[in-house]
Amino acid sequence: LELRAAADRGAGPPPIDPEELLALQRLGVRPCPRCGSFIQKQPEGLLHGCDKMTCRCGSMFCFKCGLEARAGGVSRCRCVGMHHSFIPHSEVLSNYRGSHPFGVRGPDLPRARGEPNALATARLRKELACLRRDP
């Protein structure tokens, strides 16, 4: 609803429709339950690997079901194992600021809750268009 209201005011990209959201999920892309930023697992980890995600907004959630963790990083679902905990928020932010490839984006820019990154949305829509042409 927040995205649709922002689009109606002419602010930001148009909202993702349910069909696009399902296609994104098949590509291994999920929205953060708190801020709405898109999170994508690395291609080699789509079928296996850890499903405990920590967004740069600080939200900790399960990649499979999308449930946000309780305070302290305690899972609410049974999708994720208990053999290790979520990555601390400070470590996630250091990936954006350090020498990590994703760190080249520059400083974190504040966005309104639920407002998607326009460049990421455009890139994902382009990938979806390619998939629709070549299933």
Backbone as JSON Lines, residues from 0, in Angstrom:
{"i":0,"aa":"L","n":[0.82,-1.2,0.0],"ca":[0.0,0.0,0.0],"c":[0.86,1.26,0.0]}
{"i":1,"aa":"E","n":[1.96,1.22,0.79],"ca":[2.85,2.38,0.82],"c":[3.45,2.64,-0.56]}
{"i":2,"aa":"L","n":[3.84,1.54,-1.25],"ca":[4.44,1.69,-2.57],"c":[3.44,2.26,-3.56]}
{"i":3,"aa":"R","n":[2.21,1.77,-3.51],"ca":[1.18,2.25,-4.42],"c":[0.9,3.73,-4.17]}
{"i":4,"aa":"A","n":[0.83,4.13,-2.91],"ca":[0.58,5.54,-2.58],"c":[1.73,6.41,-3.08]}
{"i":5,"aa":"A","n":[2.97,5.93,-2.94],"ca":[4.12,6.7,-3.42],"c":[4.08,6.82,-4.94]}
{"i":6,"aa":"A","n":[3.69,5.74,-5.62],"ca":[3.61,5.78,-7.08],"c":[2.51,6.73,-7.54]}
{"i":7,"aa":"D","n":[1.39,6.75,-6.8],"ca":[0.29,7.65,-7.14],"c":[0.72,9.11,-7.01]}
{"i":8,"aa":"R","n":[1.61,9.41,-6.07],"ca":[2.1,10.78,-5.89],"c":[3.21,11.1,-6.88]}
{"i":9,"aa":"G","n":[3.63,10.11,-7.66],"ca":[4.7,10.33,-8.62],"c":[6.07,10.16,-8.03]}
{"i":10,"aa":"A","n":[6.16,9.61,-6.83],"ca":[7.45,9.41,-6.17],"c":[7.9,7.97,-6.32]}
{"i":11,"aa":"G","n":[9.04,7.77,-6.94],"ca":[9.61,6.43,-7.04],"c":[9.0,5.61,-8.16]}
{"i":12,"aa":"P","n":[9.53,4.39,-8.33],"ca":[9.05,3.51,-9.39],"c":[7.68,2.95,-9.07]}
{"i":13,"aa":"P","n":[6.96,2.48,-10.09],"ca":[5.64,1.89,-9.84],"c":[5.79,0.61,-9.03]}
{"i":14,"aa":"P","n":[4.75,0.21,-8.31],"ca":[4.84,-0.98,-7.48],"c":[5.01,-2.25,-8.31]}
{"i":15,"aa":"I","n":[5.58,-3.27,-7.69],"ca":[5.75,-4.58,-8.32],"c":[4.41,-5.3,-8.25]}
{"i":16,"aa":"D","n":[3.91,-5.79,-9.38],"ca":[2.64,-6.5,-9.34],"c":[2.87,-7.94,-8.85]}
{"i":17,"aa":"P","n":[1.82,-8.62,-8.39],"ca":[1.97,-9.97,-7.82],"c":[2.63,-10.97,-8.77]}
{"i":18,"aa":"E","n":[2.34,-10.86,-10.07],"ca":[2.95,-11.77,-11.05],"c":[4.47,-11.58,-11.1]}
{"i":19,"aa":"E","n":[4.9,-10.32,-11.09],"ca":[6.33,-10.03,-11.09],"c":[6.99,-10.51,-9.8]}
{"i":20,"aa":"L","n":[6.29,-10.34,-8.68],"ca":[6.84,-10.77,-7.4],"c":[7.05,-12.28,-7.38]}
{"i":21,"aa":"L","n":[6.1,-13.05,-7.92],"ca":[6.26,-14.51,-8.0],"c":[7.43,-14.88,-8.9]}
{"i":22,"aa":"A","n":[7.58,-14.18,-10.02],"ca":[8.71,-14.46,-10.91],"c":[10.03,-14.14,-10.23]}
{"i":23,"aa":"L","n":[10.07,-13.06,-9.48],"ca":[11.29,-12.71,-8.73],"c":[11.61,-13.78,-7.7]}
{"i":24,"aa":"Q","n":[10.6,-14.31,-7.04],"ca":[10.83,-15.37,-6.05],"c":[11.4,-16.61,-6.71]}
{"i":25,"aa":"R","n":[10.96,-16.92,-7.93],"ca":[11.53,-18.07,-8.66],"c":[12.99,-17.83,-9.02]}
{"i":26,"aa":"L","n":[13.37,-16.55,-9.15],"ca":[14.77,-16.21,-9.43],"c":[15.62,-16.17,-8.16]}
{"i":27,"aa":"G","n":[15.0,-16.4,-7.01],"ca":[15.73,-16.35,-5.76],"c":[15.83,-14.97,-5.16]}
{"i":28,"aa":"V","n":[14.86,-14.11,-5.45],"ca":[14.84,-12.75,-4.93],"c":[13.67,-12.62,-3.96]}
{"i":29,"aa":"R","n":[13.92,-12.06,-2.8],"ca":[12.87,-11.87,-1.8],"c":[12.94,-10.43,-1.29]}
{"i":30,"aa":"P","n":[11.79,-9.83,-0.96],"ca":[11.83,-8.51,-0.34],"c":[12.08,-8.64,1.16]}
{"i":31,"aa":"C","n":[12.81,-7.7,1.71],"ca":[13.01,-7.65,3.15],"c":[11.65,-7.37,3.79]}
{"i":32,"aa":"P","n":[11.26,-8.11,4.83],"ca":[9.95,-7.86,5.44],"c":[9.83,-6.51,6.13]}
{"i":33,"aa":"R","n":[10.96,-5.87,6.45],"ca":[10.91,-4.58,7.15],"c":[10.98,-3.41,6.18]}
{"i":34,"aa":"C","n":[11.99,-3.37,5.31],"ca":[12.18,-2.17,4.47],"c":[11.77,-2.37,3.01]}
{"i":35,"aa":"G","n":[11.56,-3.62,2.59],"ca":[11.14,-3.87,1.22],"c":[12.27,-3.97,0.21]}
{"i":36,"aa":"S","n":[13.53,-3.79,0.65],"ca":[14.67,-3.93,-0.27],"c":[14.72,-5.37,-0.77]}
{"i":37,"aa":"F","n":[15.1,-5.53,-2.02],"ca":[15.21,-6.87,-2.57],"c":[16.52,-7.52,-2.13]}
{"i":38,"aa":"I","n":[16.42,-8.78,-1.71],"ca":[17.57,-9.57,-1.27],"c":[17.67,-10.75,-2.23]}
{"i":39,"aa":"Q","n":[18.87,-10.98,-2.77],"ca":[19.08,-12.11,-3.68],"c":[20.22,-12.96,-3.17]}
{"i":40,"aa":"K","n":[19.95,-14.27,-3.04],"ca":[21.03,-15.18,-2.65],"c":[21.95,-15.35,-3.84]}
{"i":41,"aa":"Q","n":[23.2,-15.65,-3.56],"ca":[24.15,-15.91,-4.64],"c":[23.66,-17.12,-5.43]}
{"i":42,"aa":"P","n":[23.82,-17.14,-6.77],"ca":[23.29,-18.23,-7.59],"c":[23.66,-19.62,-7.11]}
{"i":43,"aa":"E","n":[24.91,-19.81,-6.65],"ca":[25.3,-21.15,-6.21],"c":[24.64,-21.53,-4.89]}
{"i":44,"aa":"G","n":[24.01,-20.6,-4.2],"ca":[23.37,-20.9,-2.92],"c":[21.86,-20.98,-2.98]}
{"i":45,"aa":"L","n":[21.27,-20.87,-4.17],"ca":[19.82,-20.84,-4.26],"c":[19.17,-22.12,-3.76]}
{"i":46,"aa":"L","n":[19.78,-23.26,-4.07],"ca":[19.17,-24.53,-3.69],"c":[19.67,-25.04,-2.35]}
{"i":47,"aa":"H","n":[20.78,-24.54,-1.88],"ca":[21.32,-24.97,-0.6],"c":[22.02,-23.79,0.07]}
{"i":48,"aa":"G","n":[22.48,-24.01,1.25],"ca":[23.14,-22.91,1.96],"c":[22.21,-22.29,2.98]}
{"i":49,"aa":"C","n":[22.71,-21.3,3.64],"ca":[22.0,-20.68,4.76],"c":[20.84,-19.8,4.28]}
{"i":50,"aa":"D","n":[19.72,-19.91,4.97],"ca":[18.55,-19.08,4.67],"c":[18.35,-17.98,5.71]}
{"i":51,"aa":"K","n":[19.33,-17.8,6.6],"ca":[19.24,-16.73,7.6],"c":[19.8,-15.46,6.98]}
{"i":52,"aa":"M","n":[18.93,-14.49,6.73],"ca":[19.33,-13.26,6.07],"c":[19.33,-12.1,7.05]}
{"i":53,"aa":"T","n":[20.29,-11.21,6.89],"ca":[20.33,-9.96,7.64],"c":[20.41,-8.84,6.61]}
{"i":54,"aa":"C","n":[19.36,-8.02,6.56],"ca":[19.3,-6.9,5.61],"c":[20.13,-5.74,6.16]}
{"i":55,"aa":"R","n":[20.51,-4.83,5.27],"ca":[21.27,-3.67,5.74],"c":[20.43,-2.74,6.6]}
{"i":56,"aa":"C","n":[19.09,-2.91,6.61],"ca":[18.25,-2.11,7.51],"c":[18.27,-2.67,8.93]}
{"i":57,"aa":"G","n":[18.84,-3.88,9.1],"ca":[18.92,-4.5,10.42],"c":[17.94,-5.63,10.62]}
{"i":58,"aa":"S","n":[17.01,-5.82,9.7],"ca":[16.05,-6.91,9.81],"c":[16.74,-8.25,9.63]}
{"i":59,"aa":"M","n":[16.41,-9.21,10.49],"ca":[16.9,-10.58,10.36],"c":[15.68,-11.44,10.05]}
{"i":60,"aa":"F","n":[15.75,-12.22,8.96],"ca":[14.58,-12.98,8.54],"c":[14.98,-14.26,7.83]}
{"i":61,"aa":"C","n":[13.99,-15.15,7.68],"ca":[14.18,-16.41,6.97],"c":[13.95,-16.17,5.48]}
{"i":62,"aa":"F","n":[14.91,-16.59,4.66],"ca":[14.79,-16.39,3.21],"c":[13.68,-17.26,2.62]}
{"i":63,"aa":"K","n":[13.44,-18.44,3.21],"ca":[12.42,-19.35,2.67],"c":[11.01,-18.83,2.88]}
{"i":64,"aa":"C","n":[10.67,-18.51,4.14],"ca":[9.28,-18.15,4.44],"c":[9.06,-16.66,4.65]}
{"i":65,"aa":"G","n":[10.14,-15.89,4.84],"ca":[10.02,-14.44,4.98],"c":[9.7,-13.95,6.38]}
{"i":66,"aa":"L","n":[9.6,-14.85,7.36],"ca":[9.3,-14.41,8.72],"c":[10.5,-13.71,9.34]}
{"i":67,"aa":"E","n":[10.23,-12.56,9.95],"ca":[11.29,-11.81,10.62],"c":[11.59,-12.48,11.96]}
{"i":68,"aa":"A","n":[12.85,-12.49,12.34],"ca":[13.28,-13.11,13.6],"c":[12.84,-12.26,14.79]}
{"i":69,"aa":"R","n":[12.77,-12.91,15.94],"ca":[12.49,-12.19,17.19],"c":[13.71,-11.37,17.58]}
{"i":70,"aa":"A","n":[13.54,-10.51,18.55],"ca":[14.65,-9.71,19.06],"c":[15.8,-10.63,19.47]}
{"i":71,"aa":"G","n":[17.0,-10.22,19.17],"ca":[18.16,-11.03,19.49],"c":[18.49,-12.06,18.42]}
{"i":72,"aa":"G","n":[17.75,-12.05,17.31],"ca":[18.03,-12.97,16.22],"c":[17.54,-14.38,16.43]}
{"i":73,"aa":"V","n":[16.45,-14.56,17.18],"ca":[15.88,-15.88,17.41],"c":[14.83,-16.14,16.33]}
{"i":74,"aa":"S","n":[15.01,-17.23,15.58],"ca":[14.1,-17.55,14.48],"c":[12.69,-17.81,14.99]}
{"i":75,"aa":"R","n":[11.69,-17.36,14.22],"ca":[10.29,-17.65,14.53],"c":[9.8,-18.89,13.79]}
{"i":76,"aa":"C","n":[10.54,-19.32,12.79],"ca":[10.11,-20.46,11.99],"c":[11.04,-21.65,12.24]}
{"i":77,"aa":"R","n":[10.71,-22.77,11.61],"ca":[11.55,-23.96,11.72],"c":[12.27,-24.25,10.41]}
{"i":78,"aa":"C","n":[12.26,-23.29,9.5],"ca":[12.93,-23.47,8.2],"c":[14.45,-23.48,8.36]}
{"i":79,"aa":"V","n":[14.95,-22.67,9.28],"ca":[16.39,-22.49,9.42],"c":[16.91,-23.29,10.6]}
{"i":80,"aa":"G","n":[18.11,-23.82,10.46],"ca":[18.72,-24.6,11.53],"c":[19.2,-23.74,12.68]}
{"i":81,"aa":"M","n":[19.56,-24.4,13.75],"ca":[20.01,-23.69,14.95],"c":[21.52,-23.82,15.15]}
{"i":82,"aa":"H","n":[22.25,-24.34,14.14],"ca":[23.68,-24.57,14.32],"c":[24.51,-23.28,14.29]}
{"i":83,"aa":"H","n":[23.94,-22.19,13.85],"ca":[24.62,-20.89,13.92],"c":[23.57,-19.8,13.91]}
{"i":84,"aa":"S","n":[23.99,-18.58,14.23],"ca":[23.03,-17.48,14.34],"c":[23.07,-16.59,13.1]}
{"i":85,"aa":"F","n":[22.24,-15.57,13.11],"ca":[22.22,-14.59,12.03],"c":[23.51,-13.78,12.03]}
{"i":86,"aa":"I","n":[23.89,-13.26,10.87],"ca":[25.06,-12.4,10.77],"c":[24.72,-11.07,11.45]}
{"i":87,"aa":"P","n":[25.6,-10.57,12.32],"ca":[25.31,-9.29,12.98],"c":[25.15,-8.14,11.98]}
{"i":88,"aa":"H","n":[24.26,-7.21,12.31],"ca":[23.97,-6.07,11.44],"c":[25.23,-5.27,11.12]}
{"i":89,"aa":"S","n":[26.11,-5.09,12.1],"ca":[27.34,-4.32,11.88],"c":[28.22,-4.97,10.82]}
{"i":90,"aa":"E","n":[28.23,-6.31,10.79],"ca":[29.03,-7.02,9.79],"c":[28.43,-6.85,8.39]}
{"i":91,"aa":"V","n":[27.11,-6.84,8.31],"ca":[26.43,-6.63,7.03],"c":[26.77,-5.25,6.49]}
{"i":92,"aa":"L","n":[26.71,-4.24,7.35],"ca":[27.02,-2.87,6.91],"c":[28.47,-2.74,6.48]}
{"i":93,"aa":"S","n":[29.37,-3.47,7.13],"ca":[30.78,-3.39,6.74],"c":[30.99,-3.97,5.34]}
{"i":94,"aa":"N","n":[30.13,-4.91,4.92],"ca":[30.21,-5.43,3.55],"c":[29.9,-4.34,2.53]}
{"i":95,"aa":"Y","n":[29.04,-3.41,2.89],"ca":[28.68,-2.32,1.98],"c":[29.72,-1.22,1.96]}
{"i":96,"aa":"R","n":[30.48,-1.08,3.05],"ca":[31.44,0.01,3.16],"c":[32.87,-0.43,2.9]}
{"i":97,"aa":"G","n":[33.14,-1.72,3.03],"ca":[34.51,-2.21,2.93],"c":[34.93,-2.54,1.51]}
{"i":98,"aa":"S","n":[35.83,-3.49,1.39],"ca":[36.37,-3.86,0.09],"c":[35.51,-4.89,-0.63]}
{"i":99,"aa":"H","n":[34.42,-5.31,-0.01],"ca":[33.5,-6.26,-0.62],"c":[32.99,-5.67,-1.94]}
{"i":100,"aa":"P","n":[32.77,-6.48,-2.98],"ca":[32.33,-5.93,-4.28],"c":[31.1,-5.04,-4.18]}
{"i":101,"aa":"F","n":[30.21,-5.34,-3.24],"ca":[29.0,-4.53,-3.13],"c":[29.29,-3.18,-2.48]}
{"i":102,"aa":"G","n":[30.48,-3.03,-1.9],"ca":[30.84,-1.79,-1.23],"c":[31.08,-0.63,-2.17]}
{"i":103,"aa":"V","n":[31.17,-0.88,-3.47],"ca":[31.45,0.19,-4.42],"c":[30.27,1.13,-4.63]}
{"i":104,"aa":"R","n":[29.13,0.8,-4.06],"ca":[27.95,1.65,-4.23],"c":[28.08,2.98,-3.52]}
{"i":105,"aa":"G","n":[28.99,3.08,-2.57],"ca":[29.14,4.33,-1.84],"c":[28.4,4.3,-0.53]}
{"i":106,"aa":"P","n":[28.18,5.46,0.06],"ca":[27.55,5.51,1.38],"c":[26.09,5.07,1.31]}
{"i":107,"aa":"D","n":[25.61,4.54,2.44],"ca":[24.21,4.15,2.52],"c":[23.34,5.39,2.4]}
{"i":108,"aa":"L","n":[22.35,5.32,1.54],"ca":[21.43,6.43,1.37],"c":[20.11,6.07,2.04]}
{"i":109,"aa":"P","n":[19.6,6.92,2.91],"ca":[18.34,6.58,3.57],"c":[17.19,6.56,2.57]}
{"i":110,"aa":"R","n":[16.32,5.56,2.71],"ca":[15.13,5.46,1.87],"c":[13.93,5.32,2.79]}
{"i":111,"aa":"A","n":[12.81,5.78,2.33],"ca":[11.58,5.62,3.1],"c":[11.26,4.14,3.2]}
{"i":112,"aa":"R","n":[10.64,3.75,4.29],"ca":[10.28,2.36,4.51],"c":[9.45,1.85,3.34]}
{"i":113,"aa":"G","n":[9.86,0.72,2.78],"ca":[9.13,0.1,1.69],"c":[9.43,0.65,0.32]}
{"i":114,"aa":"E","n":[10.25,1.69,0.22],"ca":[10.56,2.29,-1.08],"c":[11.7,1.51,-1.73]}
{"i":115,"aa":"P","n":[11.45,0.87,-2.88],"ca":[12.5,0.08,-3.52],"c":[13.57,0.97,-4.17]}
{"i":116,"aa":"N","n":[14.74,0.41,-4.32],"ca":[15.82,1.09,-5.02],"c":[15.47,1.1,-6.5]}
{"i":117,"aa":"A","n":[15.41,2.25,-7.12],"ca":[14.98,2.38,-8.52],"c":[15.88,1.61,-9.47]}
{"i":118,"aa":"L","n":[17.21,1.65,-9.25],"ca":[18.12,0.92,-10.14],"c":[17.94,-0.58,-10.02]}
{"i":119,"aa":"A","n":[17.79,-1.07,-8.79],"ca":[17.59,-2.51,-8.59],"c":[16.28,-2.96,-9.2]}
{"i":120,"aa":"T","n":[15.23,-2.16,-9.03],"ca":[13.94,-2.51,-9.6],"c":[14.01,-2.56,-11.12]}
{"i":121,"aa":"A","n":[14.68,-1.6,-11.74],"ca":[14.81,-1.58,-13.2],"c":[15.61,-2.79,-13.69]}
{"i":122,"aa":"R","n":[16.69,-3.14,-12.97],"ca":[17.51,-4.3,-13.36],"c":[16.7,-5.59,-13.27]}
{"i":123,"aa":"L","n":[15.94,-5.75,-12.18],"ca":[15.14,-6.97,-12.01],"c":[14.03,-7.05,-13.06]}
{"i":124,"aa":"R","n":[13.43,-5.91,-13.39],"ca":[12.39,-5.93,-14.43],"c":[12.99,-6.32,-15.79]}
{"i":125,"aa":"K","n":[14.21,-5.87,-16.07],"ca":[14.89,-6.23,-17.32],"c":[15.16,-7.74,-17.35]}
{"i":126,"aa":"E","n":[15.63,-8.3,-16.22],"ca":[15.86,-9.75,-16.15],"c":[14.57,-10.52,-16.35]}
{"i":127,"aa":"L","n":[13.46,-10.03,-15.77],"ca":[12.17,-10.68,-15.94],"c":[11.73,-10.67,-17.4]}
{"i":128,"aa":"A","n":[11.94,-9.55,-18.08],"ca":[11.56,-9.45,-19.5],"c":[12.35,-10.46,-20.33]}
{"i":129,"aa":"C","n":[13.63,-10.62,-20.03],"ca":[14.45,-11.61,-20.75],"c":[13.95,-13.02,-20.5]}
{"i":130,"aa":"L","n":[13.58,-13.32,-19.27],"ca":[13.08,-14.65,-18.94],"c":[11.76,-14.94,-19.64]}
{"i":131,"aa":"R","n":[10.91,-13.93,-19.74],"ca":[9.62,-14.13,-20.41],"c":[9.8,-14.4,-21.9]}
{"i":132,"aa":"R","n":[10.82,-13.78,-22.51],"ca":[11.07,-14.02,-23.93],"c":[11.72,-15.37,-24.17]}
{"i":133,"aa":"D","n":[12.55,-15.82,-23.22],"ca":[13.3,-17.07,-23.4],"c":[13.12,-17.95,-22.16]}
{"i":134,"aa":"P","n":[11.98,-18.67,-22.07],"ca":[11.71,-19.47,-20.87],"c":[12.6,-20.62,-20.81]}
